[in-house]
């Protein structure tokens, strides 16, 4: 076979694979908006408003405005609640089957959040803030991410919270709190059983924000795309 023909055929095949692969990634549905209060948008080239019933897509950034809030139910029935002026990114989601993830990475950049695990294996969840990484085990967590400070409060279950330099604390009892601070370039972590903050006041301000839905109840007519096994597109 002519080597030049083989080379260009390989390039052409790769190009045809890459385009639908990227499109499939961009359009993979991973959850649904069930509570939207005031200004909630997905951030891409432009900010697009999100309404109740809209899909949550893989690899997208979601942002709430001031006096705004949102709750999303993911395909494995994980519930994610966002308070005002919060930014969240789904860095990665790889389906294990129709209603669970093999790997899901959630980055809580700024703001207040409540996270309730769904049906996936607990090792599948990877939650980060700019200062911390959080491992969960059957957990309800309140998470506050601010410039130079992150607070993680355990409401139920257990969690391990670490700085990016692998200083870690274990949260095992309701009310256990990890406080991560960055001062002068030095990051430290401390554990307390007296939380300086919880998501409870945010829950009280928005009806339904802290309710828990199963994905099937939240969106009976929507089935997430599961044909992507995380390998075809280099994941």
Secondary structure by P-SEA (a helix, b strand, c coil): ccaaaaaaaaaaaaaaaaaaaaaaaaccccccccccccbbbbbccbbbbbcccccccccbbbbbcccccbbbbccccbbbbbccbbbbbcccccccccccccbbbbbbccccbbbbbccccccccccccccbbbbbccbbbbbbbcccbbbbbbcccccccccccccccccccccbbbbbbbcccbbbbbbbccccccaaaaaaacccccccccccccccccccccccccccccc
